[in-house]
């Protein structure tokens, strides 16, 4: 048998020979701009409602990290005033959920809601997106001044996981509870009040995202192609991970935020152009109200934006398991958000009625 060139007697290559044959490794360091963008994504997730396990978010171009998906209080993007809420979880008050300074634990767990998953389809998607966009475009603008704050109150509940000392895990669902947030128009100041999740904190000078601020939203293009390009952030349409990233980016833009009516309408219309987005003709929000949904399935979780089937106003958001996971069966609702009120106020912690939180 003839020996391979350079390997007398078929002896294995040593490390020095490999170094000669293989190209030198590239520089693994990220550019300062990319480092800043990844940091911005991370800080975004820190300010999200009650993150649950393995709900991944997409960094641009296949950068992926564990945990956290957006809660999407869109309220047809600019709804003003309180929305009537139906009943919440039995045995829990509908007004607060948790005392100040008290975070829910597994002892407070409620029985998870299990729903029948209506299959999604692209049939009717464009028409539904147009109806939702028209409803958003008709909403009166609600614009915070330079020294004012956007105030958003919602009810949220997301899957929690507790790690035990023996290495085991327990998954559980907390009661639907209150979340309040104040954000300055440029995104540099704010306050978060969500005691049920153990989060009561000043957001001033945080490193959170400024590109999702009201100021940034006002500057978005309404041209569909330009807006879609902005959502993909350099990603490629048709790549499943990039498609999910674009859907999530759209949600981040609308997450606890306001947009001018024409921007909101453009965002809803362009959502229908993202591969993987589907229409569901029957879904129910956290208050028990039935509607339609725009959905995207990522991994084992279907993410749903729920709208009234007649007015096309935003009703809420759900995350539903499509496969068994976390010891829970398919159809289990592991995350939900319902908007209570949006307003513009003059100071952090000020309530729309003039009181203080």
N, C-alpha and C positions, 0 to 999 in steps of 0.2 A: 504494500500500500504506500502510495506517495504521500509524504508529509505536506501539510499546507505550508506555503511560503512563509518564511519568517518564524515557523514554529517547529524546529527540529524535533523529530520524534513525537510530534503531536503534543508537545508540552504546552501547558496553558500559558496564555499571556500573563506577564506580570504587570503591575500597576504602571510602570514607566512606559511600557509599550502601548498600553491603552491611552495614556496621555498623548502619545504621538499620533495615534490613529484617529482619536475622537476630537471633534472641534472643542475649543475652549468654551466653557459655560458662559452664558450671557450675564450681564449685570442684573441681579435680581431686584435691585432697588427700584421703587416706584418714583415717578416724577413728583415734585412738590405739588403740582396741580392735582394729580390723581390721589396723593395722600390726603390732600385737603378735602376732596370729594368723598372719599371713603370715610373720613372722620365725620363729615357732615351727615352721611347716611346713618352712621352709628349713633350720633347724637339725636337724629330724628327718632330712632327706635326707642331711645331712653324715655322720650316724652310721649310714647304711645300708650293707650289704655291697656292695663293689665295683660302683659304679654303672656302667652302660653307656650308650651314646649313644641319644638320642631316646626313652628310656623315660620317658614323661611321667607326672607325678603331678598330681592335681587340687587346686588351691586351692578353697575354698568359692566357689560361684557363679561358675564360669567363669574363675577365675584359674588360668592354666596356665604351667608352666615346663618346660624341657628336663631330661632325664636323671633317671634313678633310679626304680626301683620297689622296693617292699618285698620282702625275703626273708622268708618266712613260716614260722618254726620253731614250729608250733603244738603238735605232739606230742600230739594229742588234747587240747590246751590245758594239761594239767597232768601229763604223763607223768613219772615219776620214774625216775632211773637210766639206764644206758647202753642204747642200742638197738643190736642187732647189725647191722653194716654189711656189705654185700656188697663185691665188688671195685670199685676206683675206676679211674681212667684207667690204661691199661697203662704200665708203665715208671716209675710214680711210687709212692712209699711211701704207704700208707694212713694213716699216723699223724701226719703233720705238714704236709708241703707247704711248702717254703721254710724257709730258716734265719732265725733272729732277725735283723731289720734288713734282710732281702733281699726286695725286691718283685719279682714275676715281670715279665718283659718279653716282647716278641714272640718272642724266642729260645726261650722256654719253652713256646710255644704247642703245644697238642695238637689232634689232628684232632677237629672238632666231631661230636657225636652227632647222627645224623639219624633221626627216627622217623616212622612212619606215623601220621598224625593221624586218630584215631577221631572221627567227627562228634559234636558235643555235642547234647543234647536236653533239653527240660524234662520229658520223660516219666521218671518215677522219681526226679526231683530231690527232691521233698518227702520221699519215703520214705527216700532216702539221707541227707538232712540229719537226719531224725529218728533214724536208726540211729547216725550220727556223734555227735549230741547226747547220746543215751543212753550211748554209750561214754565221752564226756567227763564226763558227770554221775557216772559210777561211779568215776572216778579218785580216788585218795586226795588230799586237799588238801595242798599244799606251800606253806606261808605263811612268808615271811621276817619276822623280828622287826624292830623299829625300827632296831637297829644292825647288822643283818645285810645280806647281799647275795644277790640272785638271781644264780646262775651258769648260763650257757648255753654249751655247746660245740657247734659245728656244723661241717659241711664245706660250703664254698660255692665256686662258680665262676660268674662273670658275664662276658659279652662285654666286651671292651676295644677301644678305638680309639686308635691313635697317629697324631698329625698330623706330617707331615714338613715340612721347611723349604721345600719347593717347593709346599706347599699341598695335597698329597695326603693320603690317609688309608689306614690299614691296620687291618682288623678281625681280631681273633683271640680265641681262647678259652684262658684259663689252665687249669692243672691244678686239679682239685678240691683245696682246701686248708683248713687249720684256721682257725677263727675262734672266739675266746673273748671273752665279755663279762661284766662284773660290774656290777650295777645296784642301787642302794639302793631300798627300797620307795617312797620319795617321788620318785624320779627325779632327785634333785639331785646324786648322786655316782655315780661309776662308773669303769670302766677297760675299754679295748678292746685286744685283742691279735689282730691279723691281719697278721702280717709279709708274707704272700704278696701282700697288697694294699698294703703299705707303710704300714700303720696300726697303730702301737703307741702309745697315748696315754691320758693321764688325762682323764676326763670330768667331774671335779669342777667345780662352778660353771659348767657349760656352759649354753647357752640352749636346750638341747633340750627336747622336749615333756615336760611333766609330766602332761598329760592321758592319756598312755598308760602311766603308771607303775602299779605294783601297787596303790598306794593309790587311784588314780583308778579302776582296774578294779573294785575292791571296791565302789565307790559307784555302779556302773552299774545301771540298772533292768533287771529281768528281764521286765517287761511288753513284749510284742513291738512294740506301736505306739510306746511311749515309746523303746524301744531303736532302732527304725528311724529315728525322728525324730532321735535323737542321731547316728546314722551319717550322715544326710544334711546335718547342720549348716546347715539353712536351705535346702538344695537341694530339687529337685522330683522325686518319683518318676516315672519315665518319660522324663525328660530324659537322653539317653545319657551326657552328660558328668557329670551329677550321679549317675547310677547307677554309673558307674565310680568316682567320688569316694567313694561310700558303700561300695563293695566294697573299695577301697583303705583307707578309714578303718577298716573292720573288720579288715583285715590289719594295719594299724598298731597296733591295740589288742592284737593277739595277737603282734606282732613281738617276738621275744626277751623274752617277758614271761610272767607267770603270771596266772591269773584263778581265783577260786573256781569249783568245778565247776558250780554252778548258773548262773553268769554265762557260762561257756564254752558250756554247753548252749544257753542262750538266744541267744548270738551265732551259733552254727551254724544253729539253726532259722530265725533271721531272715534269714540269708544267702540262703535259698531264696526269699525274698520280693522280692529285688532284681531288677528287670527286667534281662535280659542274662545272668544267671547260668544255667549249664547243668550237666548231669550227663553224665559220660563213663564208660562201663562198663569201659574198659581203658586204663590208663596205667602207666608204669614210673618209679620213683624213681631217684635218682642211684646207688643201690647195686644196681640191676638187679632190684629187687623189684616184682612186678606188683600192681596194685591198681585202685581206682576213683578218680575225680577230680571235684571241684567246680571249674568253670572260668569264666573271663570273658575275652572277647576284646576288646582295646582297640587299635585301629589294626591294625598288622601282627603283633601279638603276642598269643598266648593264654596266660593266666596260670592255672596249674593247682595246686590243692592236692590232694595224692595221699594216699589212705588205704588201709589193708589191707582187702581185699574181704570178709574174714570177721570180723575183730575190730573193724574200723573205727577202728583206731588210726592216727594220723598217720604217714606214711612220709616225706614230703618235699614239695618244691615245684619246679616247673619253669616256665620261660618258653620258649615254642616259636613260631617264626615260622610264620605262616599264609600269608604271601606272600614272594616273594623280596625280600631286603633285605640291606644290609651286604655285598653280594657273596656271600650265602649263600642256599641254596634253601629252599623251604617244608619244614617238618618239622625244621629245624635247632634244636637245643636251645641257646639263647643264655644261659640262666641256670638254676641249680639250687642247692638247699639241702637238706641232710639233717641232722637233729638227731642228735647223739651222746649228749649227756647234759644233764640239768637237775638242779640241786641248790640248796640254801640253804647258804651258807658264812658264816663270821664276819668275814671281812676281804677287801678287794680283793686280787686275785691269788692268793688261797688256792684250792686245788683240793679237790674233794670228799673225796679220800683224806687230806687234811691237809697235802699238799705245797704248794709255791708255784711259780707260773708264772714 
